[in-house]
Amino acid sequence: MGNVVIDVMLKPEILDPQGQAVNGALPRLGFDQFTDVRQGKRFVLTVAGEVTDDVLAAAREAADTLLSNPVIEDVVSVRAEQDVQSVRAEGEAR
């Protein structure tokens, strides 16, 4: 079992009120090392088998046509990610 992770962000020229709100709250909570915050979306698509090039291509198409609004958002990454439960099982087996 594998996962495809898709990250979508607002285009730089689009106002990000949620990011601005977080950016204003961080210094009040003692996090003063950050100068800007942009909010985005993350999708995790699970596949029954391996994440192949064809699966990644289909995920990219889904990201471009359904998961993002191309007028205001950019798809910034589409990548394979090993299933977290599989990684834990491998670690415990060692």
N, CA, C and O atoms as a Tinker XYZ file with bonds, in Angstrom:
   376  protein
     1  N      0.851000   -1.174000    0.000000    73     2
     2  CA     0.000000    0.000000    0.000000    64     1     3
     3  C      0.897000    1.237000    0.000000    63     2     4     5
     4  O      1.893000    1.294000    0.722000    81     3
     5  N      0.536000    2.210000   -0.807000    73     3     6
     6  CA     1.324000    3.429000   -0.870000    64     5     7
     7  C      0.439000    4.658000   -0.843000    63     6     8     9
     8  O     -0.781000    4.575000   -0.983000    81     7
     9  N      1.072000    5.783000   -0.661000    73     7    10
    10  CA     0.371000    7.058000   -0.615000    64     9    11
    11  C      0.978000    8.023000   -1.612000    63    10    12    13
    12  O      2.180000    7.996000   -1.875000    81    11
    13  N      0.135000    8.870000   -2.158000    73    11    14
    14  CA     0.578000   10.002000   -2.951000    64    13    15
    15  C      0.187000   11.241000   -2.166000    63    14    16    17
    16  O     -0.968000   11.392000   -1.770000    81    15
    17  N      1.145000   12.127000   -1.940000    73    15    18
    18  CA     0.901000   13.359000   -1.201000    64    17    19
    19  C      0.924000   14.522000   -2.175000    63    18    20    21
    20  O      1.861000   14.674000   -2.959000    81    19
    21  N     -0.120000   15.343000   -2.117000    73    19    22
    22  CA    -0.256000   16.493000   -2.994000    64    21    23
    23  C     -0.354000   17.742000   -2.127000    63    22    24    25
    24  O     -1.205000   17.829000   -1.241000    81    23
    25  N      0.523000   18.709000   -2.390000    73    23    26
    26  CA     0.487000   19.984000   -1.683000    64    25    27
    27  C      0.033000   21.072000   -2.637000    63    26    28    29
    28  O      0.546000   21.197000   -3.749000    81    27
    29  N     -0.940000   21.860000   -2.188000    73    27    30
    30  CA    -1.503000   22.949000   -2.978000    64    29    31
    31  C     -1.377000   24.233000   -2.154000    63    30    32    33
    32  O     -1.715000   24.258000   -0.971000    81    31
    33  N     -0.892000   25.287000   -2.791000    73    31    34
    34  CA    -0.735000   26.578000   -2.118000    64    33    35
    35  C     -1.416000   27.667000   -2.925000    63    34    36    37
    36  O     -1.523000   27.572000   -4.148000    81    35
    37  N     -1.875000   28.699000   -2.237000    73    35    38
    38  CA    -2.381000   29.874000   -2.927000    64    37    39
    39  C     -1.255000   30.497000   -3.741000    63    38    40    41
    40  O     -0.098000   30.481000   -3.320000    81    39
    41  N     -1.588000   31.038000   -4.892000    73    39    42
    42  CA    -0.583000   31.741000   -5.691000    64    41    43
    43  C     -0.060000   32.925000   -4.871000    63    42    44    45
    44  O     -0.796000   33.494000   -4.065000    81    43
    45  N      1.208000   33.297000   -5.074000    73    43    46
    46  CA     1.800000   34.373000   -4.266000    64    45    47
    47  C      1.033000   35.694000   -4.320000    63    46    48    49
    48  O      1.033000   36.445000   -3.344000    81    47
    49  N      0.388000   35.982000   -5.432000    73    47    50
    50  CA    -0.317000   37.259000   -5.572000    64    49    51
    51  C     -1.716000   37.256000   -4.952000    63    50    52    53
    52  O     -2.385000   38.289000   -4.936000    81    51
    53  N     -2.161000   36.107000   -4.442000    73    51    54
    54  CA    -3.491000   35.991000   -3.833000    64    53    55
    55  C     -3.397000   36.265000   -2.330000    63    54    56    57
    56  O     -2.559000   35.690000   -1.635000    81    55
    57  N     -4.257000   37.140000   -1.846000    73    55    58
    58  CA    -4.327000   37.463000   -0.424000    64    57    59
    59  C     -4.633000   36.196000    0.382000    63    58    60    61
    60  O     -5.485000   35.398000   -0.010000    81    59
    61  N     -3.942000   36.017000    1.499000    73    59    62
    62  CA    -4.091000   34.829000    2.341000    64    61    63
    63  C     -4.485000   35.259000    3.755000    63    62    64    65
    64  O     -3.619000   35.369000    4.623000    81    63
    65  N     -5.785000   35.505000    4.005000    73    63    66
    66  CA    -6.195000   35.981000    5.328000    64    65    67
    67  C     -5.889000   35.004000    6.460000    63    66    68    69
    68  O     -5.552000   35.432000    7.564000    81    67
    69  N     -5.999000   33.706000    6.207000    73    67    70
    70  CA    -5.691000   32.736000    7.269000    64    69    71
    71  C     -4.202000   32.780000    7.602000    63    70    72    73
    72  O     -3.824000   32.756000    8.774000    81    71
    73  N     -3.361000   32.844000    6.574000    73    71    74
    74  CA    -1.923000   32.968000    6.806000    64    73    75
    75  C     -1.582000   34.241000    7.560000    63    74    76    77
    76  O     -0.720000   34.230000    8.439000    81    75
    77  N     -2.254000   35.342000    7.223000    73    75    78
    78  CA    -2.013000   36.611000    7.914000    64    77    79
    79  C     -2.419000   36.522000    9.381000    63    78    80    81
    80  O     -1.729000   37.055000   10.251000    81    79
    81  N     -3.532000   35.851000    9.658000    73    79    82
    82  CA    -3.985000   35.700000   11.043000    64    81    83
    83  C     -2.972000   34.892000   11.856000    63    82    84    85
    84  O     -2.649000   35.247000   12.990000    81    83
    85  N     -2.480000   33.808000   11.267000    73    83    86
    86  CA    -1.476000   32.995000   11.962000    64    85    87
    87  C     -0.193000   33.802000   12.144000    63    86    88    89
    88  O      0.433000   33.755000   13.203000    81    87
    89  N      0.193000   34.541000   11.108000    73    87    90
    90  CA     1.412000   35.358000   11.174000    64    89    91
    91  C      1.316000   36.398000   12.300000    63    90    92    93
    92  O      2.313000   36.693000   12.959000    81    91
    93  N      0.125000   36.946000   12.514000    73    91    94
    94  CA    -0.064000   37.900000   13.601000    64    93    95
    95  C     -0.048000   37.246000   14.969000    63    94    96    97
    96  O      0.370000   37.866000   15.947000    81    95
    97  N     -0.502000   35.995000   15.052000    73    95    98
    98  CA    -0.580000   35.298000   16.342000    64    97    99
    99  C      0.767000   34.742000   16.795000    63    98   100   101
   100  O      1.028000   34.662000   17.996000    81    99
   101  N      1.618000   34.360000   15.858000    73    99   102
   102  CA     2.894000   33.726000   16.232000    64   101   103
   103  C      3.732000   34.568000   17.193000    63   102   104   105
   104  O      4.183000   34.033000   18.206000    81   103
   105  N      3.966000   35.869000   16.928000    73   103   106
   106  CA     4.776000   36.645000   17.870000    64   105   107
   107  C      4.132000   36.776000   19.243000    63   106   108   109
   108  O      4.831000   36.818000   20.256000    81   107
   109  N      2.806000   36.842000   19.282000    73   107   110
   110  CA     2.123000   36.933000   20.579000    64   109   111
   111  C      2.321000   35.669000   21.407000    63   110   112   113
   112  O      2.207000   35.699000   22.632000    81   111
   113  N      2.620000   34.548000   20.729000    73   111   114
   114  CA     2.846000   33.283000   21.426000    64   113   115
   115  C      4.335000   33.000000   21.624000    63   114   116   117
   116  O      4.709000   31.914000   22.067000    81   115
   117  N      5.172000   33.965000   21.300000    73   115   118
   118  CA     6.607000   33.816000   21.526000    64   117   119
   119  C      7.387000   33.277000   20.339000    63   118   120   121
   120  O      8.583000   33.011000   20.464000    81   119
   121  N      6.749000   33.109000   19.199000    73   119   122
   122  CA     7.428000   32.624000   17.999000    64   121   123
   123  C      7.763000   33.824000   17.114000    63   122   124   125
   124  O      7.036000   34.121000   16.166000    81   123
   125  N      8.858000   34.508000   17.424000    73   123   126
   126  CA     9.166000   35.741000   16.715000    64   125   127
   127  C     10.207000   35.559000   15.606000    63   126   128   129
   128  O     10.632000   36.539000   14.994000    81   127
   129  N     10.610000   34.348000   15.351000    73   127   130
   130  CA    11.615000   34.107000   14.309000    64   129   131
   131  C     11.020000   33.993000   12.906000    63   130   132   133
   132  O     11.772000   33.908000   11.935000    81   131
   133  N      9.691000   33.989000   12.771000    73   131   134
   134  CA     9.045000   33.824000   11.478000    64   133   135
   135  C      8.567000   35.173000   10.953000    63   134   136   137
   136  O      8.046000   35.990000   11.712000    81   135
   137  N      8.746000   35.405000    9.653000    73   135   138
   138  CA     8.386000   36.697000    9.081000    64   137   139
   139  C      7.131000   36.648000    8.217000    63   138   140   141
   140  O      6.535000   37.691000    7.948000    81   139
   141  N      6.715000   35.461000    7.776000    73   139   142
   142  CA     5.529000   35.364000    6.927000    64   141   143
   143  C      4.953000   33.950000    7.024000    63   142   144   145
   144  O      5.677000   32.993000    7.299000    81   143
   145  N      3.665000   33.833000    6.798000    73   143   146
   146  CA     2.989000   32.538000    6.805000    64   145   147
   147  C      2.056000   32.492000    5.596000    63   146   148   149
   148  O      1.316000   33.439000    5.333000    81   147
   149  N      2.103000   31.392000    4.876000    73   147   150
   150  CA     1.150000   31.124000    3.804000    64   149   151
   151  C      0.464000   29.807000    4.140000    63   150   152   153
   152  O      1.124000   28.832000    4.498000    81   151
   153  N     -0.839000   29.779000    4.026000    73   151   154
   154  CA    -1.633000   28.597000    4.335000    64   153   155
   155  C     -1.859000   27.815000    3.047000    63   154   156   157
   156  O     -2.002000   28.403000    1.975000    81   155
   157  N     -1.891000   26.498000    3.155000    73   155   158
   158  CA    -2.123000   25.662000    1.988000    64   157   159
   159  C     -2.978000   24.455000    2.330000    63   158   160   161
   160  O     -3.562000   24.362000    3.410000    81   159
   161  N     -3.033000   23.527000    1.372000    73   159   162
   162  CA    -3.799000   22.294000    1.556000    64   161   163
   163  C     -2.890000   21.111000    1.259000    63   162   164   165
   164  O     -1.995000   21.195000    0.419000    81   163
   165  N     -3.132000   20.007000    1.959000    73   163   166
   166  CA    -2.399000   18.762000    1.724000    64   165   167
   167  C     -3.414000   17.650000    1.544000    63   166   168   169
   168  O     -4.331000   17.489000    2.350000    81   167
   169  N     -3.240000   16.886000    0.479000    73   167   170
   170  CA    -4.090000   15.730000    0.209000    64   169   171
   171  C     -3.212000   14.491000    0.260000    63   170   172   173
   172  O     -2.089000   14.501000   -0.245000    81   171
   173  N     -3.719000   13.424000    0.869000    73   171   174
   174  CA    -3.031000   12.142000    0.876000    64   173   175
   175  C     -3.964000   11.137000    0.202000    63   174   176   177
   176  O     -5.036000   10.820000    0.719000    81   175
   177  N     -3.537000   10.644000   -0.957000    73   175   178
   178  CA    -4.310000    9.669000   -1.720000    64   177   179
   179  C     -3.669000    8.300000   -1.515000    63   178   180   181
   180  O     -2.477000    8.133000   -1.770000    81   179
   181  N     -4.440000    7.325000   -1.062000    73   179   182
   182  CA    -3.925000    5.982000   -0.808000    64   181   183
   183  C     -4.227000    5.086000   -2.005000    63   182   184   185
   184  O     -5.324000    5.122000   -2.562000    81   183
   185  N     -3.246000    4.289000   -2.389000    73   183   186
   186  CA    -3.418000    3.334000   -3.480000    64   185   187
   187  C     -3.198000    1.930000   -2.933000    63   186   188   189
   188  O     -2.468000    1.739000   -1.960000    81   187
   189  N     -3.834000    0.953000   -3.564000    73   187   190
   190  CA    -3.766000   -0.421000   -3.077000    64   189   191
   191  C     -2.392000   -1.038000   -3.291000    63   190   192   193
   192  O     -1.953000   -1.862000   -2.490000    81   191
   193  N     -1.719000   -0.655000   -4.347000    73   191   194
   194  CA    -0.415000   -1.244000   -4.644000    64   193   195
   195  C      0.692000   -0.222000   -4.528000    63   194   196   197
   196  O      0.654000    0.681000   -3.692000    81   195
   197  N      1.685000   -0.391000   -5.397000    73   195   198
   198  CA     2.815000    0.535000   -5.427000    64   197   199
   199  C      2.423000    1.848000   -6.082000    63   198   200   201
   200  O      1.504000    1.909000   -6.898000    81   199
   201  N      3.140000    2.893000   -5.705000    73   199   202
   202  CA     2.974000    4.184000   -6.364000    64   201   203
   203  C      3.913000    4.188000   -7.571000    63   202   204   205
   204  O      5.125000    4.354000   -7.438000    81   203
   205  N      3.323000    4.001000   -8.742000    73   203   206
   206  CA     4.093000    3.949000   -9.979000    64   205   207
   207  C      4.066000    5.318000  -10.663000    63   206   208   209
   208  O      3.390000    6.243000  -10.210000    81   207
   209  N      4.810000    5.424000  -11.755000    73   207   210
   210  CA     4.790000    6.664000  -12.541000    64   209   211
   211  C      3.390000    6.948000  -13.067000    63   210   212   213
   212  O      2.976000    8.106000  -13.119000    81   211
   213  N      2.652000    5.906000  -13.458000    73   211   214
   214  CA     1.278000    6.092000  -13.936000    64   213   215
   215  C      0.364000    6.611000  -12.824000    63   214   216   217
   216  O     -0.489000    7.466000  -13.063000    81   215
   217  N      0.546000    6.095000  -11.622000    73   215   218
   218  CA    -0.246000    6.564000  -10.478000    64   217   219
   219  C      0.069000    8.026000  -10.193000    63   218   220   221
   220  O     -0.837000    8.824000   -9.951000    81   219
   221  N      1.358000    8.381000  -10.221000    73   219   222
   222  CA     1.741000    9.777000   -9.984000    64   221   223
   223  C      1.170000   10.697000  -11.064000    63   222   224   225
   224  O      0.740000   11.811000  -10.768000    81   223
   225  N      1.167000   10.233000  -12.311000    73   223   226
   226  CA     0.608000   11.031000  -13.401000    64   225   227
   227  C     -0.899000   11.237000  -13.196000    63   226   228   229
   228  O     -1.410000   12.335000  -13.419000    81   227
   229  N     -1.599000   10.201000  -12.777000    73   227   230
   230  CA    -3.030000   10.321000  -12.507000    64   229   231
   231  C     -3.286000   11.264000  -11.331000    63   230   232   233
   232  O     -4.234000   12.050000  -11.353000    81   231
   233  N     -2.441000   11.182000  -10.311000    73   231   234
   234  CA    -2.583000   12.073000   -9.156000    64   233   235
   235  C     -2.342000   13.518000   -9.564000    63   234   236   237
   236  O     -3.040000   14.420000   -9.101000    81   235
   237  N     -1.352000   13.745000  -10.433000    73   235   238
   238  CA    -1.076000   15.096000  -10.922000    64   237   239
   239  C     -2.293000   15.632000  -11.691000    63   238   240   241
   240  O     -2.669000   16.794000  -11.532000    81   239
   241  N     -2.903000   14.782000  -12.522000    73   239   242
   242  CA    -4.087000   15.195000  -13.278000    64   241   243
   243  C     -5.249000   15.511000  -12.331000    63   242   244   245
   244  O     -5.961000   16.496000  -12.525000    81   243
   245  N     -5.439000   14.672000  -11.305000    73   243   246
   246  CA    -6.496000   14.924000  -10.317000    64   245   247
   247  C     -6.237000   16.231000   -9.572000    63   246   248   249
   248  O     -7.163000   16.994000   -9.299000    81   247
   249  N     -4.978000   16.479000   -9.250000    73   247   250
   250  CA    -4.620000   17.718000   -8.553000    64   249   251
   251  C     -4.922000   18.933000   -9.412000    63   250   252   253
   252  O     -5.444000   19.935000   -8.923000    81   251
   253  N     -4.592000   18.842000  -10.692000    73   251   254
   254  CA    -4.793000   19.973000  -11.603000    64   253   255
   255  C     -6.261000   20.217000  -11.927000    63   254   256   257
   256  O     -6.659000   21.357000  -12.165000    81   255
   257  N     -7.081000   19.147000  -11.940000    73   255   258
   258  CA    -8.471000   19.303000  -12.381000    64   257   259
   259  C     -9.490000   19.329000  -11.254000    63   258   260   261
   260  O    -10.582000   19.869000  -11.430000    81   259
   261  N     -9.160000   18.756000  -10.097000    73   259   262
   262  CA   -10.153000   18.649000   -9.028000    64   261   263
   263  C     -9.679000   19.217000   -7.691000    63   262   264   265
   264  O    -10.437000   19.911000   -7.013000    81   263
   265  N     -8.461000   18.935000   -7.313000    73   263   266
   266  CA    -7.994000   19.266000   -5.965000    64   265   267
   267  C     -7.512000   20.698000   -5.813000    63   266   268   269
   268  O     -7.347000   21.180000   -4.692000    81   267
   269  N     -7.285000   21.382000   -6.923000    73   267   270
   270  CA    -6.840000   22.776000   -6.856000    64   269   271
   271  C     -7.707000   23.638000   -7.763000    63   270   272   273
   272  O     -8.332000   23.154000   -8.707000    81   271
   273  N     -7.725000   24.910000   -7.453000    73   271   274
   274  CA    -8.382000   25.899000   -8.302000    64   273   275
   275  C     -7.263000   26.626000   -9.043000    63   274   276   277
   276  O     -6.593000   27.472000   -8.451000    81   275
   277  N     -7.043000   26.320000  -10.314000    73   275   278
   278  CA    -5.889000   26.869000  -11.024000    64   277   279
   279  C     -5.900000   28.388000  -11.171000    63   278   280   281
   280  O     -4.875000   28.980000  -11.508000    81   279
   281  N     -7.031000   29.020000  -10.925000    73   279   282
   282  CA    -7.085000   30.479000  -10.993000    64   281   283
   283  C     -6.340000   31.100000   -9.810000    63   282   284   285
   284  O     -5.672000   32.123000   -9.966000    81   283
   285  N     -6.451000   30.489000   -8.629000    73   283   286
   286  CA    -5.859000   31.090000   -7.425000    64   285   287
   287  C     -4.830000   30.209000   -6.722000    63   286   288   289
   288  O     -4.174000   30.665000   -5.785000    81   287
   289  N     -4.677000   28.946000   -7.158000    73   287   290
   290  CA    -3.785000   28.026000   -6.456000    64   289   291
   291  C     -2.789000   27.376000   -7.411000    63   290   292   293
   292  O     -3.049000   27.223000   -8.605000    81   291
   293  N     -1.640000   27.000000   -6.847000    73   291   294
   294  CA    -0.627000   26.227000   -7.559000    64   293   295
   295  C     -0.495000   24.858000   -6.905000    63   294   296   297
   296  O     -0.519000   24.751000   -5.679000    81   295
   297  N     -0.358000   23.820000   -7.710000    73   295   298
   298  CA     0.008000   22.503000   -7.194000    64   297   299
   299  C      1.530000   22.543000   -7.059000    63   298   300   301
   300  O      2.242000   22.600000   -8.061000    81   299
   301  N      2.026000   22.515000   -5.826000    73   299   302
   302  CA     3.463000   22.691000   -5.620000    64   301   303
   303  C      4.227000   21.379000   -5.541000    63   302   304   305
   304  O      5.437000   21.359000   -5.766000    81   303
   305  N      3.545000   20.281000   -5.224000    73   303   306
   306  CA     4.239000   18.992000   -5.241000    64   305   307
   307  C      3.247000   17.845000   -5.318000    63   306   308   309
   308  O      2.147000   17.902000   -4.768000    81   307
   309  N      3.672000   16.806000   -6.016000    73   307   310
   310  CA     2.966000   15.531000   -6.091000    64   309   311
   311  C      4.049000   14.481000   -5.917000    63   310   312   313
   312  O      4.923000   14.348000   -6.774000    81   311
   313  N      4.003000   13.736000   -4.825000    73   311   314
   314  CA     5.096000   12.810000   -4.534000    64   313   315
   315  C      4.578000   11.539000   -3.866000    63   314   316   317
   316  O      3.519000   11.527000   -3.239000    81   315
   317  N      5.345000   10.491000   -4.018000    73   315   318
   318  CA     5.043000    9.231000   -3.346000    64   317   319
   319  C      5.537000    9.326000   -1.910000    63   318   320   321
   320  O      6.574000    9.926000   -1.627000    81   319
   321  N      4.775000    8.726000   -1.018000    73   319   322
   322  CA     5.178000    8.671000    0.387000    64   321   323
   323  C      4.830000    7.289000    0.900000    63   322   324   325
   324  O      3.709000    6.811000    0.721000    81   323
   325  N      5.790000    6.655000    1.534000    73   323   326
   326  CA     5.542000    5.326000    2.063000    64   325   327
   327  C      4.511000    5.395000    3.175000    63   326   328   329
   328  O      4.497000    6.343000    3.959000    81   327
   329  N      3.663000    4.409000    3.242000    73   327   330
   330  CA     2.624000    4.321000    4.263000    64   329   331
   331  C      3.258000    4.335000    5.647000    63   330   332   333
   332  O      4.171000    3.555000    5.919000    81   331
   333  N      2.787000    5.207000    6.514000    73   331   334
   334  CA     3.353000    5.360000    7.862000    64   333   335
   335  C      3.263000    4.061000    8.648000    63   334   336   337
   336  O      4.199000    3.722000    9.372000    81   335
   337  N      2.167000    3.328000    8.527000    73   335   338
   338  CA     2.028000    2.073000    9.259000    64   337   339
   339  C      3.056000    1.050000    8.780000    63   338   340   341
   340  O      3.568000    0.274000    9.588000    81   339
   341  N      3.367000    1.033000    7.485000    73   339   342
   342  CA     4.378000    0.123000    6.964000    64   341   343
   343  C      5.753000    0.459000    7.503000    63   342   344   345
   344  O      6.542000   -0.432000    7.814000    81   343
   345  N      6.040000    1.756000    7.614000    73   343   346
   346  CA     7.332000    2.193000    8.155000    64   345   347
   347  C      7.449000    1.768000    9.617000    63   346   348   349
   348  O      8.504000    1.296000   10.040000    81   347
   349  N      6.387000    1.929000   10.383000    73   347   350
   350  CA     6.414000    1.520000   11.805000    64   349   351
   351  C      6.610000    0.009000   11.917000    63   350   352   353
   352  O      7.392000   -0.451000   12.749000    81   351
   353  N      5.919000   -0.754000   11.100000    73   351   354
   354  CA     6.026000   -2.225000   11.130000    64   353   355
   355  C      7.438000   -2.660000   10.800000    63   354   356   357
   356  O      7.963000   -3.578000   11.430000    81   355
   357  N      8.071000   -2.012000    9.813000    73   355   358
   358  CA     9.453000   -2.335000    9.467000    64   357   359
   359  C     10.384000   -2.054000   10.629000    63   358   360   361
   360  O     11.284000   -2.844000   10.913000    81   359
   361  N     10.173000   -0.930000   11.304000    73   359   362
   362  CA    11.017000   -0.554000   12.442000    64   361   363
   363  C     10.870000   -1.519000   13.606000    63   362   364   365
   364  O     11.854000   -1.842000   14.272000    81   363
   365  N      9.669000   -1.975000   13.854000    73   363   366
   366  CA     9.424000   -2.909000   14.953000    64   365   367
   367  C      9.987000   -4.285000   14.635000    63   366   368   369
   368  O     10.375000   -5.006000   15.555000    81   367
   369  N     10.044000   -4.671000   13.378000    73   367   370
   370  CA    10.558000   -5.980000   12.983000    64   369   371
   371  C     12.067000   -6.062000   13.163000    63   370   372   373
   372  O     12.618000   -7.156000   13.288000    81   371
   373  N     12.729000   -4.931000   13.177000    73   371   374
   374  CA    14.200000   -4.923000   13.294000    64   373   375
   375  C     14.649000   -5.134000   14.677000    63   374   376
   376  O     15.851000   -5.154000   14.939000    81   375
